[in-house]
Amino acid sequence: MASTYIEACQAFACQDHTGKIFFLLRECTYESNLYPHTPRWGDWVFGSYATCMRNIIRSASLFEGGTNKGCASSPSAFIKQWREKLANPGVLNNSLLTTKFSESLFGGLPLPMKEWAHVLYKKYNLPESVIQNDKLTLDTSMEGACSFLEELLEGDGKPGFGAWRMNGWTTSFSASKAAVPVPDPMNIPLNIKVFWLPEAYDTPSEQRSHLIVTPEGIRSTRWEYSTIESFIQNEVVALERAYPGSAAPAIRQFRKILKQKCELPKDYVAHITKPAVTSRSYSDYARLIEWSQTQDASTPGSNQSSFYLNLHLDNRGLTREMLYLLEKLISYDLVRFEKREPESSPKAVSAEAA
């Protein structure tokens, strides 16, 4: 599997007219499947502390499975390293940044973003000269310029567009250092459990399908490393946003929870809702219910709009094909795991379930 090797990291910081601090993050990287292996510096993320940490955490998750390698041995170590960089950044001086709106994937910003840029420059009261035809020119000393740029590149909260799409950063770096206060690490108790789905018992436990159970719901993951990746990309990102400084302690806490995982108890069944016949998921639903009927592993739900799937088949476990179909239906949000008690209606599984 190809990996991105991150050899070194840099952080630079500046303040806007309100005193808000913005960072430019840079990485020196190379790809394992491209030769020669020549590390090159590239501008990665521009934004506030929260924006930077969101991207750092997502990148940190990829150290778990080996997609990212190099300067850190684990996601927690990568986050720790970046927190130290953010606390002692170089100085980012004002500069004139340029880019263009283009249909090319690597030619500046995608052309459809031009309309969004027009909305933003009006929001931040920037002059019309910022956007001329398909070119964007931004003086970072202008009032609102840094906020405009952050929202343009990262505004939707999802993995956005790299700072490398803007030209002109290299003229603004300074060797001077600035001390920036960053939140101290903090431990937040996790209300979360991990189960594995019963399957053929010759499958190693670390390779079995996992269920991450939180108060917000349940999702399926595969291997142990992908379970940790999923936790980091979802719960840790949300925790850090709500409680700055909680990311690395949460990962360490989750590893302990993962070690305590157990098989989903036998009194739990999968309650699967029937999708619309025209939906993409219907063929998977139909195949799964057909298989379960041949194995005498299902019972109908109310009004024939769902069915209950028995996950323990005389200790045989689930077949690989059945697991594949079940995982797909979980991804479509059609599956709930419920506890069936004698003379009692099913109770939805929660993070408090043992």
Residue, then its C-alpha position, 0 to 999 in steps of 0.5 A: m500500500a502506498s503511503t505519504y511520508i511526512e518528514a517535517c512540519q512547520a507552523f506560522a502565525c499572524q493576527d488580524h485586526t481583531g486580534k484573532i490568530f490564524f496559522l499557516l501549516r506546512e509539511c515536507t512530504y513525499e509519496s512512497n510509490l513515486y521516485p525519486h523519494t525527494p521530500r518537498w515543502g508544501d503549504w497545507v492548511f490556513g485557518s484558526y486554531a480550531t480549523c488547524m486542529r480539525n485537519i491535524i486530527r483527520s491526518a493523524s487518524l491515517f497514521e493508524g493504518g499506515t496511510n501516513k508515515g514518517c515524523a510520528s509513530s501514532p496519531s497521538a504523537f502526531i497531534k502532540q507534535w503539531r500542538e507544540k508547533l502551534a504553541n511556538p510558530g514562526v511569524l507570518n507576515n502580510s503578503l499578496l496572495t493570488t490564485k485563479f478559478s480553473e476547471s483544472l484539478f490542480g490549477g488553483l481553485p475549482l471554477p464553481m467556487k467563484e460564486w462562493a468567493h463573491v458571496l464571501y468578499k461581500k460578507y467581509n466587505l472586501p473591495e471588488s478588486v479581490i476578484q477580477n475575471d477568473k483571478l483572485t488577488l488578496d492582500t492579507s493586511m486588509e480587514g477581514a482578509c484572513s477570515f475570508l480566506e479561511e472560510l473560502l478554503e475550509g468553510d464547510g467544516k469538511p476536508g477543504f482546499g489546501a493552502w497550496r492553491m494560493n500563490g505568494w506564501t513564501t514571501s511572508f515567512s519570518a524566522s522570528k518566533a511567536a508564543v501562542p497560548v494553546p489549550d492544555p490537554m484535558n480528559i473527557p470521559l467517553n460514553i462509548k462501547v465497542f462490540w464485534l459482530p458474531e462471525a465464523y470463529d476462525t476469523p481473528s478477533e482483530q479482523r472481525s467486524h466491529l460496532i462502535v456504539t455511542p449515544e448518537g447511534i451505531r456504526s460498523t467498522r472492519w479491522e481494529y485499525s479502521t475502528i480507531e481511524s473511524f473513532i478519530q475522524n468522527e468522535v475525536v474531531a467533535l470532542e476537540r471542537a467542543y473541548p479543545g485539548s481533548a483529542a490525544p487523551a480521548i484516543r488513548q482512552f478509546r484504545k483501552i475501551l477497544k481492548q475490552k470489546c466483546e461479542l455482541p450479546k446473544d439477546y441482540v438482533a438486527h432490526i432492518t428497515k425495508p428501503a424503497v424498491t427504487s433505492r440503491s440499497y433495495s437489492d442488498y436488502a432483498r439478498l439479505i432477507e432471501w439468505s436469512q430465510t433460507q437459514d431460518a435466521s429472520t422473523p418479520g417486523s411490523n407491517q412487513s416493513s422490516f425484519y429481525l435478523n438473528l446474529h447467532l446461528d447455532n454458534r456458526g457465526l455469520t457468513r462473509e457474504m451476510l456480513y458484507l450485506l449487513e455492513k452495507l445496510i448499516s452504512y445506509d442507516l437501515v439497521r438498528f441493534e435491539k435487545r429482545e427480552p422475554e415478554s417484552s418489546p425490543k429495546a434499542v441498544s445504547a452505549e450503556a449496554a453491557 
